[in-house]
């Protein structure tokens, strides 16, 4: 297994180096300031120091002579001994201050930490690094920069070191990196998504699943108490889980049998509500929450379709009229990711396989997501079953279908934002966005491409 490891802020931990560098440069830090960002802000905002020159000098020291104050985890040495490792670093030869040969200093550091024999590649630009990683058939790449992982064009497993909000498998320390390496080495690996890997080990199959936030992982762990969650956890990271792969599962259809079985599961969840204090992921208990979720997703717009989506959203908002607030929204335990492939059948039982988004929420949002989910290709009969199912689930909730109708177009648009971040979805996103724009131009009451369902609901409410 061929592995590429990043150097700065991945192998090398500079936590102690910045304080040392400031001392060497004569910069006096308050006792409560020690991180790189805190030190940077302190120098920038302090009248006594010259910005950016003093910061450039500090950085030169950190990656120059103060690099010897940096740390390397013992697991890095274990990995270097056990695996075929190449260190790939985006590092210029000379520091900006002109005092240090950064590559020579890095080599001295690696030699001092027992890593001197590991092949090390230095590249001048980020683009050169990405090109090298893409063209050299690495099986695993570990880097702290999401921009590097985004740029790599290969089928390598990408580990985001100390990553926060990203779609990659995130590792928080080298102990977790070593755990994953030991698990998947000499295994048959199937990369299902950037954050999801299926592999075989000792004639057994496993799933390695990464999570964007720790809260999603915690929901999965909580759900293990339920009989209808069959998963068995083999290992736990800060933002990933390793499950035993479940065999002999059959796909489901949204039919009467599914409806009756899900109602029983739903009853169990509602009975457990007093023990569930957490909200569902991106919960929307009022209309303003839908807009907040959309605004947050709009911040990620960055490709050729972004202007089209921004324009469409403006048209949707301008179309709204009158008071659109609903009081007394009922809170339930919900599955916002109500997706067919999260449900399976085995031995006559309905099983749920994805709990990372479940929690307290408005049930109407679950229905809206089920209807608009980009992975769903459901026929009219299944749509009718879903309407019947949520009619039964919402008994006693007088404003349920009113909320569905009210937020119908917002959820449709949010699904365009969810889907567009995957390149293979762009054509479909553009096509559906055009349908929504056309509906607005025609002054249709409903903008969503699923407007036929909206009218079915409207007819039921009138009958």
C-alpha positions as CSV (number, residue, x, y, z in Angstrom):
1,X,0.0,0.0,0.0
2,X,1.5,3.3,-1.2
3,X,1.0,6.2,1.2
4,X,1.6,10.0,0.8
5,X,1.9,12.0,4.0
6,X,1.9,15.8,4.2
7,X,4.6,17.4,6.3
8,X,3.7,20.8,7.7
9,X,0.9,20.7,10.3
10,X,0.4,17.1,9.6
11,X,3.5,15.1,10.4
12,X,5.1,18.1,12.1
13,X,3.2,19.6,15.0
14,X,4.3,23.3,15.4
15,X,2.3,24.0,18.5
16,X,5.4,24.8,20.6
17,X,7.5,26.3,17.8
18,X,5.6,29.6,17.5
19,X,6.1,30.6,21.1
20,X,9.8,29.8,20.8
21,X,10.1,31.7,17.6
22,X,8.5,34.8,19.2
23,X,11.0,34.6,22.1
24,X,13.9,34.4,19.6
25,X,12.5,37.5,17.7
26,X,12.1,39.5,20.9
27,X,8.3,39.5,20.8
28,X,6.8,39.4,24.3
29,X,3.6,37.4,24.4
30,X,1.0,37.5,27.2
31,X,0.7,34.2,29.1
32,X,-2.7,33.4,27.7
33,X,-1.6,33.5,24.0
34,X,0.1,30.5,22.5
35,X,-1.6,29.2,19.3
36,X,-0.5,30.2,15.8
37,X,-3.7,32.2,15.1
38,X,-3.6,34.0,18.5
39,X,0.0,35.0,18.0
40,X,-0.7,36.2,14.5
41,X,-3.6,38.3,15.7
42,X,-1.5,39.7,18.6
43,X,1.3,40.9,16.3
44,X,-1.1,42.3,13.8
45,X,-3.0,44.4,16.4
46,X,-0.1,45.4,18.6
47,X,1.3,48.9,18.0
48,X,4.8,47.9,19.2
49,X,5.3,45.4,16.3
50,X,5.4,45.9,12.6
51,X,2.9,44.1,10.5
52,X,3.5,42.0,8.4
53,X,7.3,42.0,8.7
54,X,7.5,40.8,12.3
55,X,5.0,38.0,11.5
56,X,7.1,37.0,8.5
57,X,10.2,36.8,10.7
58,X,8.3,34.7,13.2
59,X,7.2,32.3,10.5
60,X,10.8,32.1,9.2
61,X,12.0,31.1,12.6
62,X,9.2,28.5,13.1
63,X,10.0,26.7,9.8
64,X,13.7,27.5,10.2
65,X,15.7,26.9,13.4
66,X,12.7,26.7,15.7
67,X,11.5,23.7,13.8
68,X,13.6,21.6,16.2
69,X,11.1,22.5,18.9
70,X,8.3,20.9,16.9
71,X,6.9,17.5,17.7
72,X,6.2,14.3,15.8
73,X,3.8,11.6,17.1
74,X,5.3,8.2,17.8
75,X,2.7,6.6,15.5
76,X,4.3,8.4,12.5
77,X,7.4,6.4,13.1
78,X,5.4,3.2,13.3
79,X,3.7,4.1,10.0
80,X,7.1,4.8,8.3
81,X,8.4,1.5,9.4
82,X,5.4,-0.6,8.4
83,X,4.3,1.0,5.2
84,X,5.6,2.3,1.9
85,X,5.5,6.1,2.8
86,X,6.4,9.2,0.8
87,X,6.4,12.6,2.4
88,X,5.0,15.1,-0.1
89,X,5.5,18.8,1.0
90,X,4.5,22.1,-0.6
91,X,7.5,24.1,0.8
92,X,9.5,26.8,-0.9
93,X,13.3,26.6,-0.7
94,X,13.9,29.9,1.1
95,X,11.8,31.6,3.8
96,X,10.1,34.9,2.9
97,X,12.5,36.7,5.3
98,X,15.4,35.3,3.4
99,X,17.3,33.9,6.4
100,X,16.5,30.2,6.2
101,X,16.7,27.4,3.7
102,X,13.4,25.7,4.7
103,X,14.0,22.4,2.9
104,X,17.4,21.9,4.5
105,X,15.9,22.7,8.0
106,X,13.0,20.3,7.3
107,X,15.5,17.5,6.4
108,X,17.6,18.2,9.5
109,X,14.4,17.9,11.6
110,X,13.3,14.7,9.9
111,X,16.7,13.2,10.4
112,X,16.6,14.1,14.1
113,X,13.2,12.4,14.5
114,X,14.2,9.1,12.8
115,X,12.5,9.9,9.5
116,X,15.6,10.8,7.5
117,X,15.4,7.6,5.4
118,X,11.8,8.3,4.3
119,X,11.5,9.5,0.7
120,X,10.7,13.2,0.8
121,X,9.5,15.3,-2.1
122,X,9.5,19.1,-1.9
123,X,7.4,21.1,-4.4
124,X,7.3,24.8,-5.0
125,X,3.5,25.3,-5.5
126,X,0.3,23.8,-4.3
127,X,-0.6,23.1,-7.9
128,X,2.6,21.0,-8.3
129,X,1.9,19.1,-5.2
130,X,-1.7,18.3,-6.3
131,X,-0.3,17.2,-9.7
132,X,2.3,14.9,-8.1
133,X,-0.2,13.3,-5.8
134,X,-2.6,12.7,-8.7
135,X,-0.1,11.1,-11.0
136,X,1.8,8.8,-8.6
137,X,-0.7,6.1,-7.8
138,X,-1.0,6.6,-4.1
139,X,-3.5,4.4,-2.3
140,X,-3.9,6.7,0.7
141,X,-3.2,10.5,1.0
142,X,-3.1,12.3,4.4
143,X,-3.2,16.1,4.3
144,X,-4.4,18.9,6.5
145,X,-5.5,21.1,3.6
146,X,-8.9,20.5,2.1
147,X,-7.8,22.4,-1.0
148,X,-5.2,19.7,-1.6
149,X,-7.7,16.9,-1.2
150,X,-10.2,18.7,-3.4
151,X,-7.6,19.0,-6.2
152,X,-6.4,15.4,-6.2
153,X,-7.6,13.4,-9.3
154,X,-7.3,9.8,-8.3
155,X,-9.1,7.0,-6.6
156,X,-6.9,7.3,-3.5
157,X,-8.5,7.2,0.0
158,X,-8.2,10.8,1.2
159,X,-7.8,11.5,5.0
160,X,-8.3,15.0,6.2
161,X,-5.9,15.5,9.1
162,X,-7.6,17.6,11.9
163,X,-10.2,18.5,9.4
164,X,-13.4,20.3,10.4
165,X,-16.3,20.9,8.1
166,X,-15.4,18.7,5.0
167,X,-16.7,15.7,3.1
168,X,-13.6,13.6,3.6
169,X,-12.7,11.0,6.2
170,X,-11.4,13.1,9.1
171,X,-8.7,11.9,11.5
172,X,-7.9,13.9,14.7
173,X,-4.6,12.4,15.6
174,X,-1.9,9.9,14.4
175,X,-3.3,7.2,16.6
176,X,-6.5,7.3,14.5
177,X,-4.4,7.3,11.3
178,X,-2.5,4.2,12.4
179,X,-5.8,2.5,13.3
180,X,-7.2,3.0,9.9
181,X,-4.0,2.0,8.1
182,X,-3.9,-1.3,10.2
183,X,-7.5,-1.9,9.4
184,X,-7.4,-1.5,5.6
185,X,-3.9,-2.7,4.8
186,X,-3.9,-5.9,2.7
187,X,-7.7,-5.6,2.4
188,X,-9.9,-5.6,-0.6
189,X,-11.2,-2.0,-0.6
190,X,-14.2,-0.5,-2.2
191,X,-14.4,3.3,-2.0
192,X,-18.2,4.1,-1.9
193,X,-17.8,7.8,-1.3
194,X,-15.2,10.3,-0.1
195,X,-16.2,9.6,3.5
196,X,-17.3,5.9,3.1
197,X,-15.2,2.8,2.6
198,X,-16.1,-0.9,2.4
199,X,-13.2,-3.3,3.1
200,X,-12.6,-7.0,3.8
201,X,-10.3,-8.3,6.6
202,X,-9.8,-11.8,7.8
203,X,-12.8,-13.0,5.7
204,X,-15.1,-10.4,7.3
205,X,-16.5,-7.2,5.8
206,X,-16.5,-3.8,7.4
207,X,-17.7,-0.2,6.7
208,X,-15.5,2.8,7.6
209,X,-17.7,5.8,7.8
210,X,-16.7,9.4,8.4
211,X,-18.8,12.2,9.8
212,X,-18.8,15.9,9.2
213,X,-19.4,16.7,12.9
214,X,-19.0,14.8,16.1
215,X,-22.7,15.3,16.8
216,X,-23.5,13.1,13.8
217,X,-21.3,10.3,15.2
218,X,-22.9,10.6,18.6
219,X,-26.4,10.2,17.1
220,X,-25.2,6.9,15.4
221,X,-23.9,5.7,18.7
222,X,-27.1,6.5,20.6
223,X,-29.2,4.6,18.0
224,X,-27.4,1.3,18.7
225,X,-29.8,0.7,21.5
226,X,-32.7,0.1,19.0
227,X,-33.5,-3.4,17.7
228,X,-34.2,-2.0,14.3
229,X,-30.6,-0.7,14.0
230,X,-28.6,-3.9,13.3
231,X,-25.1,-2.3,13.2
232,X,-22.2,-3.5,15.3
233,X,-19.4,-1.0,16.0
234,X,-15.9,-2.4,15.8
235,X,-13.9,0.9,16.4
236,X,-14.6,4.5,17.2
237,X,-12.7,7.6,16.2
238,X,-13.5,11.2,17.0
239,X,-15.2,11.6,13.6
240,X,-15.4,8.1,12.2
241,X,-16.9,4.7,13.0
242,X,-16.0,1.3,11.8
243,X,-19.0,-1.0,11.5
244,X,-19.4,-4.7,10.8
245,X,-20.9,-5.0,7.3
246,X,-24.4,-6.3,7.4
247,X,-25.1,-9.2,5.1
248,X,-28.4,-10.6,3.7
249,X,-30.2,-7.3,3.5
250,X,-33.0,-6.8,1.0
251,X,-34.0,-3.5,-0.5
252,X,-37.4,-2.0,0.3
253,X,-40.1,-0.3,-1.6
254,X,-42.5,2.3,-0.2
255,X,-45.5,0.0,-0.1
256,X,-48.2,-0.8,2.4
257,X,-46.0,-3.3,4.2
258,X,-43.2,-0.7,4.6
259,X,-45.8,1.8,5.9
260,X,-47.1,-0.5,8.6
261,X,-43.6,-1.5,9.7
262,X,-42.3,2.1,9.9
263,X,-45.3,3.2,12.0
264,X,-44.2,0.7,14.6
265,X,-40.6,2.0,14.6
266,X,-41.9,5.5,14.8
267,X,-43.9,4.7,17.9
268,X,-40.8,3.3,19.6
269,X,-38.9,6.5,18.8
270,X,-41.7,8.8,20.2
271,X,-41.8,6.7,23.4
272,X,-38.1,7.4,23.8
273,X,-38.5,11.2,23.3
274,X,-37.9,12.1,26.9
275,X,-34.4,10.6,26.6
276,X,-33.5,12.3,23.4
277,X,-32.4,15.9,24.0
278,X,-30.6,16.5,20.7
279,X,-32.2,18.0,17.6
280,X,-32.0,16.5,14.2
281,X,-29.2,17.7,11.9
282,X,-30.2,21.2,10.5
283,X,-33.5,20.9,12.3
284,X,-36.2,23.4,11.1
285,X,-38.8,24.0,13.8
286,X,-39.9,27.3,12.2
287,X,-39.8,28.8,8.7
288,X,-36.8,31.0,9.5
289,X,-34.7,27.8,10.1
290,X,-35.2,26.7,6.5
291,X,-33.9,30.1,5.3
292,X,-30.9,29.9,7.7
293,X,-30.1,26.4,6.4
294,X,-30.3,27.7,2.8
295,X,-28.2,30.8,3.6
296,X,-25.5,28.6,5.1
297,X,-25.4,26.3,2.1
298,X,-25.3,29.4,-0.2
299,X,-21.9,30.3,1.3
300,X,-20.5,27.2,-0.5
301,X,-21.6,28.2,-4.0
302,X,-18.4,28.3,-6.1
303,X,-19.0,27.0,-9.6
304,X,-20.6,27.9,-12.9
305,X,-24.1,27.2,-11.7
306,X,-23.8,29.4,-8.6
307,X,-25.2,32.6,-10.2
308,X,-28.2,30.7,-11.6
309,X,-29.0,29.4,-8.1
310,X,-28.6,32.8,-6.4
311,X,-31.0,34.3,-9.0
312,X,-33.5,31.5,-8.5
313,X,-33.5,31.9,-4.7
314,X,-34.1,35.6,-5.1
315,X,-37.1,34.9,-7.3
316,X,-38.5,32.3,-4.8
317,X,-38.3,34.8,-1.9
318,X,-39.8,37.6,-4.0
319,X,-42.7,35.4,-4.9
320,X,-43.8,34.9,-1.3
321,X,-46.7,36.9,0.0
322,X,-48.6,37.4,3.2
323,X,-48.0,36.0,6.7
324,X,-46.2,32.7,6.4
325,X,-45.6,31.9,10.0
326,X,-47.3,28.9,11.7
327,X,-47.6,28.7,15.5
328,X,-47.4,25.6,17.7
329,X,-45.2,23.4,15.6
330,X,-45.2,19.9,17.1
331,X,-41.7,18.4,17.8
332,X,-41.2,14.7,17.0
333,X,-38.3,12.3,16.8
334,X,-37.6,12.4,13.0
335,X,-35.4,11.1,10.2
336,X,-34.7,14.0,8.0
337,X,-32.6,11.8,5.7
338,X,-35.7,9.7,4.8
339,X,-34.0,7.9,1.9
340,X,-34.9,4.5,0.5
341,X,-31.4,3.2,0.7
342,X,-31.3,3.9,4.4
343,X,-34.0,1.2,4.9
344,X,-33.6,-2.5,4.4
345,X,-35.5,-5.7,5.1
346,X,-34.2,-8.9,6.7
347,X,-36.1,-11.9,8.0
348,X,-39.4,-10.0,7.9
349,X,-38.1,-7.0,9.8
350,X,-37.6,-3.4,8.7
351,X,-34.1,-2.1,9.5
352,X,-32.7,1.5,9.5
353,X,-29.1,1.9,8.6
354,X,-28.3,5.7,9.0
355,X,-29.0,7.6,12.1
356,X,-26.5,10.5,11.8
357,X,-29.2,13.1,11.2
358,X,-32.1,11.9,13.4
359,X,-33.4,13.8,16.4
360,X,-36.0,16.3,17.4
361,X,-37.5,18.1,14.5
362,X,-40.7,19.0,12.6
363,X,-42.1,15.9,11.0
364,X,-43.2,17.8,7.9
365,X,-39.5,18.4,7.0
366,X,-39.0,14.6,6.9
367,X,-41.8,14.3,4.4
368,X,-40.5,17.2,2.3
369,X,-37.0,15.6,2.2
370,X,-38.4,12.2,1.3
371,X,-40.3,13.8,-1.7
372,X,-37.3,15.9,-2.9
373,X,-34.4,13.6,-2.1
374,X,-32.0,13.6,-5.0
375,X,-31.3,9.9,-4.7
376,X,-35.0,9.0,-4.9
377,X,-36.7,7.7,-8.1
378,X,-40.1,6.8,-6.7
379,X,-43.2,6.2,-8.7
380,X,-46.7,7.6,-8.2
381,X,-47.8,4.6,-6.2
382,X,-44.9,5.0,-3.7
383,X,-45.6,8.8,-3.5
384,X,-49.2,8.0,-2.6
385,X,-48.0,5.5,0.1
386,X,-45.7,8.2,1.6
387,X,-48.6,10.7,1.7
388,X,-50.7,8.0,3.5
389,X,-47.9,7.2,5.9
390,X,-47.3,10.8,7.0
391,X,-51.0,11.4,7.3
392,X,-51.1,8.6,9.9
393,X,-47.9,9.8,11.6
394,X,-49.2,13.4,11.9
395,X,-52.6,12.5,13.4
396,X,-53.4,15.3,15.9
397,X,-51.0,17.7,14.3
398,X,-53.6,20.2,12.8
399,X,-51.1,22.3,10.8
400,X,-48.9,19.5,9.5
401,X,-50.0,19.6,5.8
402,X,-50.2,23.4,5.9
403,X,-46.5,23.4,6.9
404,X,-45.7,21.0,4.1
405,X,-47.3,23.3,1.6
406,X,-45.8,26.4,3.1
407,X,-42.2,25.1,2.9
408,X,-42.5,23.0,-0.2
409,X,-40.5,25.3,-2.5
410,X,-37.8,26.1,0.1
411,X,-37.0,22.4,0.6
412,X,-36.9,21.8,-3.1
413,X,-34.4,24.6,-3.5
414,X,-32.3,23.4,-0.6
415,X,-32.0,20.0,-2.3
416,X,-30.5,21.7,-5.3
417,X,-27.9,23.2,-3.0
418,X,-27.2,19.9,-1.3
419,X,-26.8,18.1,-4.7
420,X,-24.9,20.6,-6.7
421,X,-21.7,20.1,-4.7
422,X,-21.2,16.7,-6.4
423,X,-20.0,17.2,-10.0
424,X,-22.1,14.3,-11.3
425,X,-25.3,16.1,-10.1
426,X,-24.6,19.4,-11.9
427,X,-26.6,18.6,-15.1
428,X,-29.6,17.4,-13.1
429,X,-29.4,20.4,-10.8
430,X,-29.3,22.8,-13.7
431,X,-32.3,21.0,-15.4
432,X,-34.4,21.2,-12.2
433,X,-33.4,24.8,-11.5
434,X,-34.7,25.6,-15.0
435,X,-38.0,24.0,-14.2
436,X,-38.4,26.0,-11.1
437,X,-37.5,29.2,-12.9
438,X,-40.0,28.4,-15.6
439,X,-42.7,27.8,-13.0
440,X,-42.0,31.2,-11.6
441,X,-42.1,32.9,-15.0
442,X,-45.5,31.2,-15.6
443,X,-46.7,32.5,-12.2
444,X,-47.4,29.0,-11.0
445,X,-48.5,28.7,-7.4
446,X,-45.9,26.0,-6.8
447,X,-42.3,26.3,-8.0
448,X,-41.0,22.8,-7.1
449,X,-40.5,20.2,-9.8
450,X,-42.6,18.0,-7.5
451,X,-45.6,20.3,-7.8
452,X,-48.0,17.5,-8.7
453,X,-47.6,16.2,-5.1
454,X,-48.4,19.6,-3.7
455,X,-51.7,19.6,-5.6
456,X,-52.6,16.1,-4.4
457,X,-52.1,17.4,-0.9
458,X,-54.1,20.5,-1.6
459,X,-57.0,18.4,-3.0
460,X,-56.9,16.2,0.1
461,X,-57.1,19.2,2.4
462,X,-60.2,20.5,0.5
463,X,-62.0,17.1,0.6
